[in-house]
């Protein structure tokens, strides 16, 4: 019996209401996990070396916020792929291509993300949290916000495409009404992420001509607070799609 059939027969559901079809880790999933672990290792070893004095140790501690932010972003992307693997158990050519592309983008952006977050925390702390990469001009700030927007949008797009691929296979996978709603909600979440990233990227061109001083030059970064729109939009989507699938409203 296949993993998908076995999970369907057992009808064991996780907290999200899914029958986990990826009950056994594939070589592809193992490779993705190893690649993400390697990316986190690159974040850790990106310090110049082991501290040799108390002052150097304190400086190393000051890099923790940048590391934590980078780690959180990578962990969120990894968690999304892990859920996709367990929920759907897909191991076809299209899924493999998207998963490998996700790994490629993670490894491409791992160092820039650490540098960008370091620059951001140095900026908001007025130099209290130092970083080797200095922001001196408006163009430097545009590059910082723009690079983050591109990285986040591309990574989110691959995750969205993975769940969209599962949605296209919904009949073959035998997704029931609850699973269909959850799949659509997940796609909506990542679509919102992409949309906010695109808005942030568009706003970087206003740094200098419009956003010139004070907190306004940080607007392309502050725009990510729009991610809180996830909550009302997901509630709206859930009410709508539960009705469409014939499920009782929550």
Secondary structure as a PSIPRED ss2 file (coil, helix, strand):
# PSIPRED VFORMAT (PSIPRED V4.0)

   1 X C   1.000  0.000  0.000
   2 X C   1.000  0.000  0.000
   3 X H   0.000  1.000  0.000
   4 X H   0.000  1.000  0.000
   5 X H   0.000  1.000  0.000
   6 X H   0.000  1.000  0.000
   7 X H   0.000  1.000  0.000
   8 X H   0.000  1.000  0.000
   9 X H   0.000  1.000  0.000
  10 X H   0.000  1.000  0.000
  11 X C   1.000  0.000  0.000
  12 X C   1.000  0.000  0.000
  13 X E   0.000  0.000  1.000
  14 X C   1.000  0.000  0.000
  15 X C   1.000  0.000  0.000
  16 X C   1.000  0.000  0.000
  17 X C   1.000  0.000  0.000
  18 X C   1.000  0.000  0.000
  19 X E   0.000  0.000  1.000
  20 X C   1.000  0.000  0.000
  21 X C   1.000  0.000  0.000
  22 X C   1.000  0.000  0.000
  23 X C   1.000  0.000  0.000
  24 X C   1.000  0.000  0.000
  25 X C   1.000  0.000  0.000
  26 X C   1.000  0.000  0.000
  27 X H   0.000  1.000  0.000
  28 X H   0.000  1.000  0.000
  29 X H   0.000  1.000  0.000
  30 X H   0.000  1.000  0.000
  31 X H   0.000  1.000  0.000
  32 X H   0.000  1.000  0.000
  33 X H   0.000  1.000  0.000
  34 X H   0.000  1.000  0.000
  35 X H   0.000  1.000  0.000
  36 X H   0.000  1.000  0.000
  37 X H   0.000  1.000  0.000
  38 X H   0.000  1.000  0.000
  39 X H   0.000  1.000  0.000
  40 X H   0.000  1.000  0.000
  41 X H   0.000  1.000  0.000
  42 X H   0.000  1.000  0.000
  43 X H   0.000  1.000  0.000
  44 X H   0.000  1.000  0.000
  45 X C   1.000  0.000  0.000
  46 X C   1.000  0.000  0.000
  47 X C   1.000  0.000  0.000
  48 X C   1.000  0.000  0.000
  49 X C   1.000  0.000  0.000
  50 X C   1.000  0.000  0.000
  51 X C   1.000  0.000  0.000
  52 X C   1.000  0.000  0.000
  53 X C   1.000  0.000  0.000
  54 X H   0.000  1.000  0.000
  55 X H   0.000  1.000  0.000
  56 X H   0.000  1.000  0.000
  57 X H   0.000  1.000  0.000
  58 X H   0.000  1.000  0.000
  59 X H   0.000  1.000  0.000
  60 X H   0.000  1.000  0.000
  61 X H   0.000  1.000  0.000
  62 X C   1.000  0.000  0.000
  63 X C   1.000  0.000  0.000
  64 X H   0.000  1.000  0.000
  65 X H   0.000  1.000  0.000
  66 X H   0.000  1.000  0.000
  67 X H   0.000  1.000  0.000
  68 X H   0.000  1.000  0.000
  69 X H   0.000  1.000  0.000
  70 X H   0.000  1.000  0.000
  71 X H   0.000  1.000  0.000
  72 X H   0.000  1.000  0.000
  73 X H   0.000  1.000  0.000
  74 X H   0.000  1.000  0.000
  75 X H   0.000  1.000  0.000
  76 X H   0.000  1.000  0.000
  77 X H   0.000  1.000  0.000
  78 X H   0.000  1.000  0.000
  79 X H   0.000  1.000  0.000
  80 X H   0.000  1.000  0.000
  81 X H   0.000  1.000  0.000
  82 X H   0.000  1.000  0.000
  83 X H   0.000  1.000  0.000
  84 X H   0.000  1.000  0.000
  85 X H   0.000  1.000  0.000
  86 X H   0.000  1.000  0.000
  87 X H   0.000  1.000  0.000
  88 X H   0.000  1.000  0.000
  89 X C   1.000  0.000  0.000
  90 X C   1.000  0.000  0.000
  91 X C   1.000  0.000  0.000
  92 X C   1.000  0.000  0.000
  93 X H   0.000  1.000  0.000
  94 X H   0.000  1.000  0.000
  95 X H   0.000  1.000  0.000
  96 X H   0.000  1.000  0.000
  97 X H   0.000  1.000  0.000
  98 X H   0.000  1.000  0.000
  99 X H   0.000  1.000  0.000
 100 X H   0.000  1.000  0.000
 101 X H   0.000  1.000  0.000
 102 X H   0.000  1.000  0.000
 103 X H   0.000  1.000  0.000
 104 X H   0.000  1.000  0.000
 105 X H   0.000  1.000  0.000
 106 X H   0.000  1.000  0.000
 107 X H   0.000  1.000  0.000
 108 X H   0.000  1.000  0.000
 109 X H   0.000  1.000  0.000
 110 X H   0.000  1.000  0.000
 111 X H   0.000  1.000  0.000
 112 X H   0.000  1.000  0.000
 113 X H   0.000  1.000  0.000
 114 X H   0.000  1.000  0.000
 115 X H   0.000  1.000  0.000
 116 X H   0.000  1.000  0.000
 117 X H   0.000  1.000  0.000
 118 X H   0.000  1.000  0.000
 119 X H   0.000  1.000  0.000
 120 X H   0.000  1.000  0.000
 121 X H   0.000  1.000  0.000
 122 X H   0.000  1.000  0.000
 123 X H   0.000  1.000  0.000
 124 X H   0.000  1.000  0.000
 125 X C   1.000  0.000  0.000
 126 X C   1.000  0.000  0.000
 127 X C   1.000  0.000  0.000
 128 X C   1.000  0.000  0.000
 129 X C   1.000  0.000  0.000
 130 X C   1.000  0.000  0.000
 131 X C   1.000  0.000  0.000
 132 X C   1.000  0.000  0.000
 133 X C   1.000  0.000  0.000
 134 X C   1.000  0.000  0.000
 135 X C   1.000  0.000  0.000
 136 X C   1.000  0.000  0.000
 137 X C   1.000  0.000  0.000
 138 X H   0.000  1.000  0.000
 139 X H   0.000  1.000  0.000
 140 X H   0.000  1.000  0.000
 141 X H   0.000  1.000  0.000
 142 X H   0.000  1.000  0.000
 143 X H   0.000  1.000  0.000
 144 X H   0.000  1.000  0.000
 145 X H   0.000  1.000  0.000
 146 X H   0.000  1.000  0.000
 147 X H   0.000  1.000  0.000
 148 X H   0.000  1.000  0.000
 149 X H   0.000  1.000  0.000
 150 X H   0.000  1.000  0.000
 151 X H   0.000  1.000  0.000
 152 X H   0.000  1.000  0.000
 153 X H   0.000  1.000  0.000
 154 X H   0.000  1.000  0.000
 155 X H   0.000  1.000  0.000
 156 X H   0.000  1.000  0.000
 157 X H   0.000  1.000  0.000
 158 X H   0.000  1.000  0.000
 159 X H   0.000  1.000  0.000
 160 X H   0.000  1.000  0.000
 161 X H   0.000  1.000  0.000
 162 X H   0.000  1.000  0.000
 163 X H   0.000  1.000  0.000
 164 X H   0.000  1.000  0.000
 165 X H   0.000  1.000  0.000
 166 X H   0.000  1.000  0.000
 167 X H   0.000  1.000  0.000
 168 X H   0.000  1.000  0.000
 169 X C   1.000  0.000  0.000
 170 X H   0.000  1.000  0.000
 171 X H   0.000  1.000  0.000
 172 X H   0.000  1.000  0.000
 173 X H   0.000  1.000  0.000
 174 X C   1.000  0.000  0.000
 175 X C   1.000  0.000  0.000
 176 X C   1.000  0.000  0.000
 177 X H   0.000  1.000  0.000
 178 X H   0.000  1.000  0.000
 179 X H   0.000  1.000  0.000
 180 X H   0.000  1.000  0.000
 181 X H   0.000  1.000  0.000
 182 X H   0.000  1.000  0.000
 183 X H   0.000  1.000  0.000
 184 X H   0.000  1.000  0.000
 185 X H   0.000  1.000  0.000
 186 X H   0.000  1.000  0.000
 187 X H   0.000  1.000  0.000
 188 X H   0.000  1.000  0.000
 189 X H   0.000  1.000  0.000
 190 X H   0.000  1.000  0.000
 191 X H   0.000  1.000  0.000
 192 X H   0.000  1.000  0.000
 193 X H   0.000  1.000  0.000
 194 X H   0.000  1.000  0.000
 195 X H   0.000  1.000  0.000
 196 X H   0.000  1.000  0.000
 197 X H   0.000  1.000  0.000
 198 X H   0.000  1.000  0.000
 199 X H   0.000  1.000  0.000
 200 X H   0.000  1.000  0.000
 201 X H   0.000  1.000  0.000
 202 X H   0.000  1.000  0.000
 203 X H   0.000  1.000  0.000
 204 X H   0.000  1.000  0.000
 205 X H   0.000  1.000  0.000
 206 X H   0.000  1.000  0.000
 207 X E   0.000  0.000  1.000
 208 X C   1.000  0.000  0.000
 209 X C   1.000  0.000  0.000
 210 X C   1.000  0.000  0.000
 211 X E   0.000  0.000  1.000
 212 X C   1.000  0.000  0.000
 213 X C   1.000  0.000  0.000
 214 X H   0.000  1.000  0.000
 215 X H   0.000  1.000  0.000
 216 X H   0.000  1.000  0.000
 217 X H   0.000  1.000  0.000
 218 X H   0.000  1.000  0.000
 219 X H   0.000  1.000  0.000
 220 X H   0.000  1.000  0.000
 221 X H   0.000  1.000  0.000
 222 X H   0.000  1.000  0.000
 223 X H   0.000  1.000  0.000
 224 X H   0.000  1.000  0.000
 225 X H   0.000  1.000  0.000
 226 X H   0.000  1.000  0.000
 227 X H   0.000  1.000  0.000
 228 X H   0.000  1.000  0.000
 229 X H   0.000  1.000  0.000
 230 X H   0.000  1.000  0.000
 231 X H   0.000  1.000  0.000
 232 X H   0.000  1.000  0.000
 233 X H   0.000  1.000  0.000
 234 X H   0.000  1.000  0.000
 235 X H   0.000  1.000  0.000
 236 X H   0.000  1.000  0.000
 237 X H   0.000  1.000  0.000
 238 X H   0.000  1.000  0.000
 239 X H   0.000  1.000  0.000
 240 X H   0.000  1.000  0.000
 241 X H   0.000  1.000  0.000
 242 X H   0.000  1.000  0.000
 243 X H   0.000  1.000  0.000
 244 X H   0.000  1.000  0.000
 245 X C   1.000  0.000  0.000
 246 X C   1.000  0.000  0.000
 247 X C   1.000  0.000  0.000
 248 X C   1.000  0.000  0.000
 249 X C   1.000  0.000  0.000
 250 X C   1.000  0.000  0.000
